[in-house]
Amino acid sequence: MDATEIARIAATIERYGDRFVSRIFTAQEAAYCRRRRDFASSFAARFAAKEAAMKALGTGHSRGVLWRGIEVVRAPGGPPQLRFHGGAAARFAALGATGSLLTLTHSQELAIAHVLLLRTPASP
Protein backbone atom coordinates (compact mmCIF):
# COMPACT_ATOMS: atom_id res chain seq x y z
CA MET A 1 0.00 0.00 0.00
CA ASP A 2 1.21 3.51 -0.67
CA ALA A 3 -0.13 7.04 -0.25
CA THR A 4 1.25 9.91 -2.31
CA GLU A 5 0.59 13.62 -1.84
CA ILE A 6 -1.01 14.97 -5.00
CA ALA A 7 0.41 18.46 -4.46
CA ARG A 8 3.95 17.03 -4.31
CA ILE A 9 3.52 15.29 -7.68
CA ALA A 10 1.92 18.43 -9.18
CA ALA A 11 4.84 20.56 -7.95
CA THR A 12 7.38 18.09 -9.31
CA ILE A 13 5.69 18.06 -12.72
CA GLU A 14 5.56 21.87 -12.65
CA ARG A 15 9.28 22.05 -11.82
CA TYR A 16 10.71 19.25 -14.01
CA GLY A 17 8.00 18.71 -16.63
CA ASP A 18 8.60 15.97 -19.18
CA ARG A 19 11.97 15.08 -17.65
CA PHE A 20 10.19 13.78 -14.54
CA VAL A 21 7.21 12.31 -16.38
CA SER A 22 9.31 10.34 -18.89
CA ARG A 23 11.60 9.02 -16.13
CA ILE A 24 8.74 7.63 -14.03
CA PHE A 25 5.84 6.89 -16.40
CA THR A 26 5.48 4.99 -19.67
CA ALA A 27 4.29 6.91 -22.72
CA GLN A 28 0.87 5.24 -22.41
CA GLU A 29 0.54 6.20 -18.73
CA ALA A 30 1.52 9.80 -19.46
CA ALA A 31 -0.97 10.03 -22.33
CA TYR A 32 -3.77 8.64 -20.15
CA CYS A 33 -3.04 11.09 -17.31
CA ARG A 34 -2.71 14.10 -19.59
CA ARG A 35 -6.21 13.44 -20.96
CA ARG A 36 -7.65 13.90 -17.47
CA ARG A 37 -8.96 17.25 -16.26
CA ASP A 38 -7.25 16.71 -12.89
CA PHE A 39 -4.07 15.22 -14.34
CA ALA A 40 -2.02 15.59 -11.14
CA SER A 41 -4.24 13.18 -9.19
CA SER A 42 -3.96 10.61 -12.02
CA PHE A 43 -0.17 10.89 -12.07
CA ALA A 44 -0.09 10.68 -8.25
CA ALA A 45 -2.29 7.57 -8.21
CA ARG A 46 0.00 5.85 -10.71
CA PHE A 47 3.07 6.91 -8.74
CA ALA A 48 1.49 5.40 -5.60
CA ALA A 49 0.71 2.21 -7.56
CA LYS A 50 4.34 1.87 -8.64
CA GLU A 51 5.53 2.41 -5.05
CA ALA A 52 3.01 -0.13 -3.71
CA ALA A 53 4.03 -2.65 -6.38
CA MET A 54 7.72 -2.21 -5.50
CA LYS A 55 6.84 -2.93 -1.88
CA ALA A 56 4.83 -6.00 -2.89
CA LEU A 57 7.77 -7.23 -4.97
CA GLY A 58 9.95 -6.76 -1.88
CA THR A 59 12.59 -4.74 -3.70
CA GLY A 60 11.74 -1.08 -3.56
CA HIS A 61 13.51 0.76 -6.37
CA SER A 62 16.42 -1.71 -6.58
CA ARG A 63 17.50 -5.08 -8.00
CA GLY A 64 16.55 -4.04 -11.53
CA VAL A 65 13.03 -2.94 -10.59
CA LEU A 66 12.66 0.42 -12.32
CA TRP A 67 9.83 2.96 -12.37
CA ARG A 68 8.79 2.26 -15.96
CA GLY A 69 9.09 -1.48 -15.37
CA ILE A 70 5.79 -1.26 -13.53
CA GLU A 71 2.96 0.04 -15.68
CA VAL A 72 -0.63 0.86 -14.81
CA VAL A 73 -2.89 -0.01 -17.73
CA ARG A 74 -6.59 0.30 -18.18
CA ALA A 75 -8.82 -1.46 -20.70
CA PRO A 76 -11.77 0.67 -21.82
CA GLY A 77 -14.42 0.41 -19.14
CA GLY A 78 -12.27 -1.90 -17.02
CA PRO A 79 -10.41 -1.52 -13.75
CA PRO A 80 -6.76 -0.46 -13.59
CA GLN A 81 -4.28 -3.32 -13.81
CA LEU A 82 -0.53 -3.75 -13.49
CA ARG A 83 1.88 -4.90 -16.17
CA PHE A 84 5.43 -5.80 -15.21
CA HIS A 85 8.40 -5.34 -17.57
CA GLY A 86 12.13 -6.05 -17.37
CA GLY A 87 13.50 -6.49 -13.84
CA ALA A 88 10.04 -6.08 -12.31
CA ALA A 89 8.72 -8.93 -14.49
CA ALA A 90 11.69 -11.10 -13.50
CA ARG A 91 11.09 -10.45 -9.80
CA PHE A 92 7.34 -11.10 -10.25
CA ALA A 93 8.15 -14.49 -11.82
CA ALA A 94 10.80 -15.32 -9.20
CA LEU A 95 8.16 -14.86 -6.49
CA GLY A 96 5.93 -17.35 -8.30
CA ALA A 97 3.27 -14.68 -8.81
CA THR A 98 0.66 -15.40 -11.46
CA GLY A 99 -1.40 -12.24 -11.22
CA SER A 100 -1.97 -9.02 -9.35
CA LEU A 101 -4.79 -6.84 -8.08
CA LEU A 102 -4.63 -3.05 -8.01
CA THR A 103 -6.93 -0.56 -6.32
CA LEU A 104 -6.52 3.19 -6.80
CA THR A 105 -8.34 6.02 -5.04
CA HIS A 106 -7.73 9.66 -4.22
CA SER A 107 -9.05 12.57 -2.22
CA GLN A 108 -8.13 16.18 -2.84
CA GLU A 109 -4.84 15.70 -0.99
CA LEU A 110 -3.80 12.04 -1.29
CA ALA A 111 -3.65 9.33 -3.92
CA ILE A 112 -3.67 5.82 -2.48
CA ALA A 113 -2.84 2.51 -4.13
CA HIS A 114 -3.12 -1.02 -2.83
CA VAL A 115 -1.37 -3.90 -4.63
CA LEU A 116 -1.74 -7.62 -4.03
CA LEU A 117 0.40 -10.19 -5.81
CA LEU A 118 -1.40 -13.46 -6.43
CA ARG A 119 -0.15 -17.00 -6.85
CA THR A 120 -2.26 -19.84 -8.16
CA PRO A 121 -1.88 -22.83 -5.82
CA ALA A 122 -0.16 -25.87 -7.28
CA SER A 123 -2.45 -28.75 -8.19
CA PRO A 124 -2.19 -31.78 -5.87
Backbone hydrogen bonds, N-H to C=O, Kabsch-Sander energy under -0.5 kcal/mol:
donor,donor_aa,acceptor,acceptor_aa,energy
2,D,113,A,-2.3
4,T,111,A,-3.0
6,I,109,E,-2.5
7,A,109,E,-0.5
9,I,5,E,-1.6
10,A,6,I,-2.7
11,A,7,A,-2.5
12,T,8,R,-2.0
13,I,9,I,-2.5
14,E,10,A,-2.4
15,R,11,A,-2.3
16,Y,12,T,-3.0
17,G,13,I,-2.1
19,R,16,Y,-1.5
20,F,17,G,-0.7
21,V,17,G,-2.1
22,S,18,D,-2.9
23,R,19,R,-0.8
24,I,20,F,-1.7
25,F,21,V,-2.9
30,A,26,T,-2.5
31,A,27,A,-2.3
32,Y,28,Q,-2.3
33,C,29,E,-2.6
34,R,30,A,-2.5
35,R,31,A,-1.1
35,R,32,Y,-0.6
36,R,33,C,-1.5
39,F,36,R,-0.6
39,F,37,R,-0.9
41,S,38,D,-0.7
42,S,38,D,-1.1
43,F,39,F,-2.5
44,A,40,A,-2.5
45,A,41,S,-2.3
46,R,42,S,-1.9
47,F,43,F,-2.4
48,A,44,A,-2.6
49,A,45,A,-2.0
50,K,46,R,-2.2
51,E,47,F,-2.3
52,A,48,A,-2.8
53,A,49,A,-2.5
54,M,50,K,-2.3
55,K,51,E,-1.9
56,A,52,A,-2.4
57,L,53,A,-2.4
58,G,54,M,-0.7
58,G,55,K,-0.7
59,T,54,M,-1.8
60,G,54,M,-1.6
62,S,60,G,-1.5
65,V,62,S,-2.0
66,L,64,G,-0.9
69,G,66,L,-1.2
70,I,67,W,-1.3
71,E,69,G,-0.5
71,E,83,R,-2.9
73,V,71,E,-0.6
73,V,81,Q,-2.9
75,A,79,P,-0.6
78,G,75,A,-2.9
81,Q,73,V,-2.8
83,R,71,E,-2.4
85,H,69,G,-3.1
87,G,64,G,-0.7
88,A,85,H,-1.5
89,A,85,H,-0.8
90,A,86,G,-2.0
91,R,87,G,-2.3
92,F,88,A,-2.4
93,A,89,A,-2.3
94,A,90,A,-2.4
95,L,91,R,-1.8
96,G,93,A,-1.6
97,A,92,F,-1.9
98,T,118,L,-3.3
99,G,118,L,-1.4
101,L,116,L,-2.4
103,T,114,H,-2.2
105,T,112,I,-2.2
107,S,110,L,-2.7
111,A,4,T,-2.7
112,I,105,T,-3.4
113,A,2,D,-2.6
114,H,103,T,-2.2
116,L,101,L,-2.2
118,L,99,G,-3.3
